[in-house]
């Protein structure tokens, strides 16, 4: 197992259907995804880590834009119950892309400049995310919840495996910092989702479906990091 401990968002007895679904999605990625298999086998090359970091930077760089767009759409659609969550998230996500920028600088200083580019799967993920926000910004919560849960679950093992493959820990702060932050976020994410589902039952199924779609897109991204032709 790459990740290790599961996020302590709820007790087993109190797990909601959404929690169980997200946990199952993340467990499947942890076990079967090609990039995480490379990590388990300690076969992560610095070039593939650089590709992961660059694409992660591009995704995180757009997070404030995504949240801002969600606030605009939620306001237009009078989804006032979502606005406090989005406002809080906006404050939490400022400048996180700079961690990935610094990580790439550290990595290139040790292993030289790698050829990096925006992967097709990352383009598709960002396009889907934008369309999801425009369609119903409430569903952004399910995406955020999934990504944070996955980060907490597999992040520590991925960092350890990358270190054993020659990547300095100082080049992995975008992962380790998010693991630390997202441990606190996960519990709050589930609480907000449960509250919304209780008040607006139609979202219970929509949250699960959106989390599953997010998992599909994100897993495809990780797979491309592991398999896209690069100079190693």
N, C-alpha and C positions, 0 to 999 in steps of 0.2 A: 504493500500500500504506500502510495506516495504521500498522501496527506496526513494520516494519523487520526487525531481526535476529531470528532464531529462537533460542529458549532453547537454551543449549549444554549439554544434559543428557547426550547420548551422541554419539559419532562416528557418521557415516552408516553405516560398516561394522558397528558394534556395535548398531544400532537393533534393539530388540525389536519384536514385533508390536504390543504395547501402545503403545510410543512412536510407531510409524508411524501407528497409528489415531488417537491423540490429536493428533498433528501434522496429520493430514488433517482432522480435525474442526475444529480451530482455524483452519486455512487457509480452510476453507469459510465459517466465520463471518466471518472477516476480509474475504473477498471479497464476500459476498452479503448480510450483515446490514444492515438499513435504517439503524440508528444509526451503524454504521461507515461507511456510504456518506455520511451527513450529515457525518461527521467528515472524510472525504476531500475532500468538496466545500466544506469550511469553512462549513457552514450549521448548526452547532450553536448553538441559542439558549441563553442562560443559564437559561431556564425548564426546558428539557429536561435540562440538566446538573443543575439543582436536583432534578428528579424522579429522575434516576439516583442522585444522592448520597443522597437520603432512603431510597430502596429498598435501596441498598447498605448504608447504616447499619443498617437493620432486619435484613438478612440477617447481617451481621457481628456484630451485637449478640447474635445467637442462636448463634454459633459455639461459645462455651464450653459452652452448654447441650447442643448437639449432641454435642460431644466427651464431655461428662460422661455423657450417655445412652449413647453408644457404649461407654464404659468399663463401665457397669453391665451392659449386655446382653452384652458380651464376657466379662465375669466370670461372669455367670450361665450362659453357654453354654460356659464353659471354653476360650475362645479365647485362651489365655495368650500366644501368639506375637504378638498384636496390641497387647497392653497397653503395652509400651515405646514403640511409635510413638505411641499415643494420649497417653501421659503427656507425652512430649516436645512433641506438638502443643498440648496444653493450656497448657503454659508459654509457647509461642510466640504464642498468640492472645489474650492478655490485653489488654483495653482498646483493641483496634484500632478499635472503632466510634467512639471519641472523635475519631479523625482525621476521619471523615466528619461528625461533629457540628460540629467546628471549621470544616471546609470550608464547611458550609452557612451558618454565621454570617458567614464572610468574604464569601461570595457574596451573601448578602442585604444586607450592608453596602454593596456596590458597586451591585447591580442591584435592590435592594428585595426584599421578601418575595414568594416564589413560592408558588403553591398546590401543595402536595405531598400525596401519599396513597399508600397501599400498592396497587400495581398487581395486578390479578388474576393475571397471570403469575407475579409474585413469590410470591403466596399459594400457587399451585400448586407452584412450585419448593420452597418450604419444606415443604409437605405431603408431597411425594414424598420429600424428603430424610429427613424424620422416619420415614416408612414404610420407607425403605431401611435406615436404622439399626436399626430394630426387627426387620426381617427378617434382616439379616446385617450387623453393624457393620463387617466387613472391607471391605465395598464402599464405605464412607465414604472410604477411601483413593483410590478411582478418581475420586470427585467432587472431592476436594481436589486431586488431581493435575491434573485437567482445568482447574479454575478457576485454579490457579497458573500453569499453562503458558499459558493464554489471556491472563492478566494480563501476563505477561512479554512475550508476543508483540505484543499490540496496545496495551498501556498507554502506552508512550512516544509513539506516534503520536497516540493519543487526547488525551493531555495537550497536545501541541503544537497540535493542531487546535482544542481548546477555547480555548487562549490566543489563537489567531488570530481566534477568534470573540468575544473580549472577556471571557473568563473569566480572572481572575487566577490565576497559578500557585499562589498561597497557598490557593486554594479547591479544589485538586486533589491534596492530599497523601495522601488515602486510596488514590489510584491510584499515585502516584509512590513512596510508601513501600512499598507492596506489591510494586511492580516490583523494588525493591532487595532486599527480603527474599526474595521468591519465586525469584529467580535461584539462590539457594543451596538453597532447598527442593526445586526441581524435580529436581535430580540425586538427592537423597536419597529423594524419593518414588518415582522409578522403581526405585531400588535395592531399596527395601523391597518394592515390588510384584513385582519379579522374584524376589526371595528367597521370597516367599510362594507365587508361582506354581510355583516349582521344587519346593517342599516339598508343596504342595497343588495339583496340576495343574488341578483343577476351577475354580480361580479365574482362570486365564489368560483363558478366554472370558468369564467373569463380569465381570472388570475392564473388558474392551473394551465389553461391552454396557452396563455402568453408565456408563462415560465417554460413550458415544453418547447415552444417555438424558439425562445431565446436560447435554450440549451442546444437545440439543433444548429442554429447559426453559429453559436460560440464554439461548439465542438468542431464544426467545419473549419473555423479559423485556426484552432489549435492543430488540427490535422494538417492543414496547409503549411503551418510553421514547420511541422515535422517532415513533410514530404516534398515541398516545393523545391525545385532544383536550385541549389546554392553552391558556391565554391567553399568547400570545407577543407 
